[in-house]
Amino acid sequence: SAEPQLREAGFRAKLTPAKKYALNYKFGASGAGGNRDQTFMPASQATAINIPSPTNYPAPSIDGTWQSPTDSNTAILDTLGEFYVLEVLRKNLPGVGVEHWTSELRKHMPEYKDRPFEGTARAAFTYQDTEGKFTEILYGLKVRDRWNPRWPTYHVDVKTTEGPMKDYFRMTKENFDTAAELTISDPNVAPTDVYVLVRVADIKQPERSFRLLPDPHRLLYDKQIGVKSFLTSMSVVL
């Protein structure tokens, strides 16, 4: 059965207005544009969905809280966040199905336990934007037309917290490596691949929110997102 909060809430969501990110790299950075005429729609506008408890994890207690070690709780949040994003992508992008959920966490949802992801992928979701819809949502019609018909394949990772959007989330070394490798160097040339973070907040609340962060390596350079760490390891590659 679903956690009480999620079962009762279904998929109601409160969205932070999506931004279109202007591809202006004159100074090596991207700026957030003010054009918000095209945003992702909340999953609640689709058929109401109850989120089941992931399999292979401890069941929630009577009061609905997860009784599990910290690592297991993190995995539960990650699974629920990815499942939520799957439904959002289904609502907003053509042709999205479970095959685009390229994460090992997919097997923990009861309906997909017999359809685990097998193989390797760069991110939790892999979506080839064959119609340019995702490009339009992220960057607007001008960029969609400029890159037509060679729209990128988007590699989407999900960062989920129980708390609000302002809470910190963690990125792995692999996340940073992928972000750096797939950063867009020339906005006038259609990139083959683009890395996107979806930040999901308040996952256990009746109202959830998310933000789209395309090309986080550029956003970090432009100080639109920041890094807070108490321990940083670095190496010099010669």
C-alpha positions as a Markdown table, in Angstrom:
| # | Residue | x | y | z |
|---|---|---|---|---|
| 1 | Ser | 0.0 | 0.0 | 0.0 |
| 2 | Ala | 1.1 | 3.6 | -0.5 |
| 3 | Glu | 2.3 | 5.8 | 2.2 |
| 4 | Pro | -0.7 | 7.6 | 3.7 |
| 5 | Gln | 0.4 | 11.1 | 2.5 |
| 6 | Leu | 1.0 | 9.9 | -1.0 |
| 7 | Arg | -2.0 | 7.6 | -1.2 |
| 8 | Glu | -4.3 | 10.4 | -0.1 |
| 9 | Ala | -2.6 | 13.1 | -2.1 |
| 10 | Gly | -2.3 | 11.2 | -5.4 |
| 11 | Phe | -0.3 | 13.4 | -7.7 |
| 12 | Arg | -1.3 | 16.9 | -6.8 |
| 13 | Ala | 1.7 | 19.2 | -7.4 |
| 14 | Lys | 2.5 | 22.9 | -7.1 |
| 15 | Leu | 5.0 | 23.9 | -9.7 |
| 16 | Thr | 7.7 | 26.4 | -9.5 |
| 17 | Pro | 7.4 | 28.3 | -12.9 |
| 18 | Ala | 9.7 | 26.7 | -15.4 |
| 19 | Lys | 12.3 | 29.0 | -16.9 |
| 20 | Lys | 13.6 | 28.9 | -20.4 |
| 21 | Tyr | 17.4 | 29.1 | -20.3 |
| 22 | Ala | 18.8 | 31.5 | -22.8 |
| 23 | Leu | 21.8 | 30.1 | -24.7 |
| 24 | Asn | 24.0 | 33.2 | -24.6 |
| 25 | Tyr | 27.6 | 32.1 | -24.2 |
| 26 | Lys | 29.3 | 35.3 | -25.1 |
| 27 | Phe | 30.9 | 35.3 | -21.7 |
| 28 | Gly | 30.9 | 31.5 | -21.3 |
| 29 | Ala | 27.7 | 31.4 | -19.3 |
| 30 | Ser | 24.0 | 30.9 | -19.7 |
| 31 | Gly | 21.3 | 33.3 | -18.5 |
| 32 | Ala | 17.8 | 32.4 | -17.4 |
| 33 | Gly | 15.3 | 34.0 | -19.7 |
| 34 | Gly | 11.9 | 35.4 | -18.6 |
| 35 | Asn | 9.8 | 33.7 | -21.2 |
| 36 | Arg | 7.5 | 31.3 | -19.3 |
| 37 | Asp | 4.7 | 30.7 | -21.8 |
| 38 | Gln | 5.6 | 27.0 | -22.0 |
| 39 | Thr | 5.9 | 25.1 | -18.7 |
| 40 | Phe | 5.7 | 21.5 | -17.6 |
| 41 | Met | 2.2 | 20.6 | -16.4 |
| 42 | Pro | 1.7 | 18.9 | -13.0 |
| 43 | Ala | 1.2 | 15.2 | -13.1 |
| 44 | Ser | -2.1 | 15.8 | -11.3 |
| 45 | Gln | -3.6 | 17.0 | -14.6 |
| 46 | Ala | -3.2 | 13.4 | -15.9 |
| 47 | Thr | -5.2 | 10.5 | -14.3 |
| 48 | Ala | -4.7 | 10.5 | -10.5 |
| 49 | Ile | -2.0 | 8.1 | -9.5 |
| 50 | Asn | -1.4 | 6.5 | -6.1 |
| 51 | Ile | 2.3 | 5.9 | -5.5 |
| 52 | Pro | 2.8 | 2.3 | -4.2 |
| 53 | Ser | 5.5 | 1.4 | -1.7 |
| 54 | Pro | 8.7 | 0.3 | -3.4 |
| 55 | Thr | 9.4 | -3.4 | -3.0 |
| 56 | Asn | 12.5 | -4.6 | -1.2 |
| 57 | Tyr | 12.3 | -1.8 | 1.2 |
| 58 | Pro | 10.8 | -1.7 | 4.8 |
| 59 | Ala | 7.1 | -1.0 | 4.8 |
| 60 | Pro | 6.0 | 2.3 | 6.4 |
| 61 | Ser | 5.0 | 2.3 | 10.0 |
| 62 | Ile | 1.4 | 3.0 | 11.2 |
| 63 | Asp | 2.0 | 6.8 | 11.3 |
| 64 | Gly | 3.3 | 6.6 | 7.7 |
| 65 | Thr | 7.0 | 7.2 | 8.4 |
| 66 | Trp | 9.6 | 5.0 | 7.0 |
| 67 | Gln | 11.4 | 2.9 | 9.6 |
| 68 | Ser | 14.7 | 2.3 | 7.9 |
| 69 | Pro | 18.4 | 3.2 | 8.0 |
| 70 | Thr | 19.5 | 6.4 | 6.4 |
| 71 | Asp | 20.8 | 4.8 | 3.2 |
| 72 | Ser | 17.5 | 2.9 | 2.7 |
| 73 | Asn | 15.5 | 6.0 | 3.3 |
| 74 | Thr | 17.5 | 7.9 | 0.7 |
| 75 | Ala | 16.9 | 5.1 | -1.8 |
| 76 | Ile | 13.2 | 5.2 | -1.1 |
| 77 | Leu | 13.1 | 9.0 | -1.7 |
| 78 | Asp | 15.1 | 8.6 | -4.9 |
| 79 | Thr | 12.8 | 5.9 | -6.1 |
| 80 | Leu | 9.6 | 7.9 | -5.4 |
| 81 | Gly | 11.2 | 11.0 | -7.0 |
| 82 | Glu | 12.1 | 9.1 | -10.2 |
| 83 | Phe | 8.6 | 7.6 | -10.3 |
| 84 | Tyr | 7.1 | 11.0 | -10.0 |
| 85 | Val | 9.2 | 12.4 | -12.7 |
| 86 | Leu | 8.3 | 9.5 | -15.0 |
| 87 | Glu | 4.6 | 10.5 | -14.7 |
| 88 | Val | 5.5 | 14.2 | -15.3 |
| 89 | Leu | 7.5 | 13.3 | -18.4 |
| 90 | Arg | 4.7 | 11.1 | -19.7 |
| 91 | Lys | 2.2 | 14.0 | -19.3 |
| 92 | Asn | 4.4 | 16.5 | -21.1 |
| 93 | Leu | 6.5 | 14.7 | -23.7 |
| 94 | Pro | 5.4 | 12.5 | -26.7 |
| 95 | Gly | 6.1 | 8.8 | -26.6 |
| 96 | Val | 7.5 | 8.6 | -23.0 |
| 97 | Gly | 7.2 | 5.1 | -21.5 |
| 98 | Val | 8.9 | 2.9 | -18.9 |
| 99 | Glu | 11.7 | 2.1 | -21.4 |
| 100 | His | 12.9 | 5.7 | -20.9 |
| 101 | Trp | 13.4 | 5.1 | -17.2 |
| 102 | Thr | 17.0 | 3.9 | -17.4 |
| 103 | Ser | 17.6 | 3.5 | -13.7 |
| 104 | Glu | 18.2 | 0.5 | -11.5 |
| 105 | Leu | 15.7 | 1.9 | -9.1 |
| 106 | Arg | 12.9 | 1.2 | -11.5 |
| 107 | Lys | 12.7 | -2.5 | -10.3 |
| 108 | His | 11.6 | -1.3 | -6.9 |
| 109 | Met | 8.2 | -0.2 | -8.1 |
| 110 | Pro | 5.8 | -3.1 | -7.9 |
| 111 | Glu | 4.4 | -2.6 | -11.4 |
| 112 | Tyr | 7.9 | -2.7 | -12.9 |
| 113 | Lys | 9.5 | -5.4 | -10.7 |
| 114 | Asp | 9.4 | -7.8 | -13.7 |
| 115 | Arg | 10.8 | -5.2 | -16.0 |
| 116 | Pro | 14.0 | -4.1 | -14.5 |
| 117 | Phe | 16.4 | -1.9 | -16.4 |
| 118 | Glu | 19.2 | -3.9 | -17.9 |
| 119 | Gly | 22.2 | -2.2 | -19.4 |
| 120 | Thr | 24.1 | 1.1 | -18.9 |
| 121 | Ala | 22.9 | 4.7 | -19.1 |
| 122 | Arg | 24.2 | 8.1 | -18.3 |
| 123 | Ala | 21.2 | 9.1 | -16.2 |
| 124 | Ala | 18.0 | 8.0 | -14.6 |
| 125 | Phe | 16.0 | 8.9 | -17.8 |
| 126 | Thr | 17.1 | 8.8 | -21.4 |
| 127 | Tyr | 14.9 | 10.6 | -23.9 |
| 128 | Gln | 15.6 | 11.3 | -27.6 |
| 129 | Asp | 13.8 | 14.5 | -28.5 |
| 130 | Thr | 12.6 | 13.4 | -31.9 |
| 131 | Glu | 9.9 | 16.1 | -32.1 |
| 132 | Gly | 11.8 | 18.9 | -30.4 |
| 133 | Lys | 9.3 | 19.3 | -27.6 |
| 134 | Phe | 11.7 | 19.0 | -24.7 |
| 135 | Thr | 14.0 | 21.5 | -26.4 |
| 136 | Glu | 11.2 | 23.9 | -26.7 |
| 137 | Ile | 10.2 | 23.6 | -23.1 |
| 138 | Leu | 13.8 | 24.1 | -21.9 |
| 139 | Tyr | 15.0 | 26.7 | -24.4 |
| 140 | Gly | 12.1 | 28.1 | -26.4 |
| 141 | Leu | 11.0 | 28.1 | -30.0 |
| 142 | Lys | 13.9 | 29.9 | -31.4 |
| 143 | Val | 16.4 | 27.3 | -30.2 |
| 144 | Arg | 14.1 | 24.5 | -31.2 |
| 145 | Asp | 14.0 | 25.9 | -34.7 |
| 146 | Arg | 17.7 | 26.6 | -34.8 |
| 147 | Trp | 18.5 | 23.0 | -33.8 |
| 148 | Asn | 15.8 | 21.5 | -36.1 |
| 149 | Pro | 15.9 | 18.6 | -36.9 |
| 150 | Arg | 18.9 | 17.4 | -34.9 |
| 151 | Trp | 17.4 | 17.8 | -31.4 |
| 152 | Pro | 19.5 | 16.2 | -28.7 |
| 153 | Thr | 19.1 | 13.2 | -26.6 |
| 154 | Tyr | 18.4 | 14.3 | -23.0 |
| 155 | His | 19.9 | 12.5 | -20.1 |
| 156 | Val | 17.8 | 13.4 | -17.0 |
| 157 | Asp | 18.8 | 12.8 | -13.4 |
| 158 | Val | 16.5 | 13.4 | -10.5 |
| 159 | Lys | 17.4 | 14.9 | -7.1 |
| 160 | Thr | 14.7 | 14.4 | -4.5 |
| 161 | Thr | 14.2 | 15.6 | -0.9 |
| 162 | Glu | 11.5 | 15.4 | 1.7 |
| 163 | Gly | 12.0 | 19.1 | 2.5 |
| 164 | Pro | 11.5 | 22.3 | 0.4 |
| 165 | Met | 13.3 | 23.4 | -2.8 |
| 166 | Lys | 15.9 | 25.3 | -0.8 |
| 167 | Asp | 17.2 | 22.2 | 0.9 |
| 168 | Tyr | 20.6 | 20.9 | -0.3 |
| 169 | Phe | 20.8 | 17.8 | -2.5 |
| 170 | Arg | 23.8 | 15.6 | -3.3 |
| 171 | Met | 25.5 | 15.0 | -6.6 |
| 172 | Thr | 27.9 | 12.2 | -7.1 |
| 173 | Lys | 31.2 | 12.4 | -8.9 |
| 174 | Glu | 29.6 | 10.6 | -11.8 |
| 175 | Asn | 26.9 | 13.3 | -11.9 |
| 176 | Phe | 29.6 | 16.0 | -12.1 |
| 177 | Asp | 31.6 | 14.1 | -14.7 |
| 178 | Thr | 28.5 | 13.7 | -16.9 |
| 179 | Ala | 27.5 | 17.4 | -16.5 |
| 180 | Ala | 31.0 | 18.5 | -17.5 |
| 181 | Glu | 31.2 | 16.1 | -20.4 |
| 182 | Leu | 27.8 | 17.1 | -21.9 |
| 183 | Thr | 28.0 | 20.9 | -21.3 |
| 184 | Ile | 27.0 | 22.9 | -24.4 |
| 185 | Ser | 30.0 | 24.7 | -25.8 |
| 186 | Asp | 28.4 | 26.3 | -28.9 |
| 187 | Pro | 24.7 | 27.1 | -28.7 |
| 188 | Asn | 24.6 | 27.7 | -32.5 |
| 189 | Val | 25.4 | 24.0 | -33.1 |
| 190 | Ala | 22.8 | 21.4 | -32.0 |
| 191 | Pro | 24.4 | 19.2 | -29.3 |
| 192 | Thr | 24.1 | 15.5 | -29.6 |
| 193 | Asp | 23.4 | 15.0 | -25.9 |
| 194 | Val | 22.3 | 17.3 | -23.1 |
| 195 | Tyr | 22.4 | 16.7 | -19.3 |
| 196 | Val | 19.4 | 17.9 | -17.2 |
| 197 | Leu | 18.7 | 17.8 | -13.5 |
| 198 | Val | 15.2 | 17.7 | -12.2 |
| 199 | Arg | 15.0 | 18.9 | -8.7 |
| 200 | Val | 12.0 | 17.4 | -6.8 |
| 201 | Ala | 11.0 | 18.8 | -3.4 |
| 202 | Asp | 8.5 | 17.9 | -0.7 |
| 203 | Ile | 8.0 | 14.4 | -2.2 |
| 204 | Lys | 6.0 | 13.2 | 0.8 |
| 205 | Gln | 3.8 | 16.3 | 1.0 |
| 206 | Pro | 0.3 | 16.8 | -0.6 |
| 207 | Glu | 1.9 | 19.4 | -2.9 |
| 208 | Arg | 5.2 | 18.7 | -4.6 |
| 209 | Ser | 7.3 | 21.0 | -6.7 |
| 210 | Phe | 10.1 | 20.6 | -9.2 |
| 211 | Arg | 12.5 | 22.6 | -11.2 |
| 212 | Leu | 14.3 | 21.8 | -14.5 |
| 213 | Leu | 18.0 | 22.6 | -14.5 |
| 214 | Pro | 19.4 | 21.9 | -18.0 |
| 215 | Asp | 23.2 | 21.9 | -18.5 |
| 216 | Pro | 24.0 | 22.3 | -14.7 |
| 217 | His | 27.7 | 22.6 | -15.5 |
| 218 | Arg | 26.9 | 26.0 | -17.2 |
| 219 | Leu | 24.5 | 27.0 | -14.5 |
| 220 | Leu | 27.2 | 26.3 | -11.9 |
| 221 | Tyr | 29.6 | 28.4 | -13.9 |
| 222 | Asp | 27.1 | 31.2 | -14.1 |
| 223 | Lys | 26.4 | 31.0 | -10.3 |
| 224 | Gln | 22.7 | 30.2 | -10.9 |
| 225 | Ile | 23.3 | 27.1 | -8.7 |
| 226 | Gly | 26.0 | 26.7 | -6.1 |
| 227 | Val | 28.0 | 24.0 | -4.4 |
| 228 | Lys | 28.4 | 23.6 | -0.6 |
| 229 | Ser | 30.8 | 20.9 | 0.6 |
| 230 | Phe | 32.8 | 20.4 | 3.8 |
| 231 | Leu | 35.3 | 18.1 | 2.0 |
| 232 | Thr | 36.5 | 18.4 | -1.5 |
| 233 | Ser | 39.0 | 16.1 | -3.2 |
| 234 | Met | 40.7 | 17.2 | -6.4 |
| 235 | Ser | 43.4 | 15.9 | -8.7 |
| 236 | Val | 45.4 | 17.4 | -11.5 |
| 237 | Val | 45.3 | 15.5 | -14.8 |
| 238 | Leu | 48.4 | 16.2 | -16.9 |
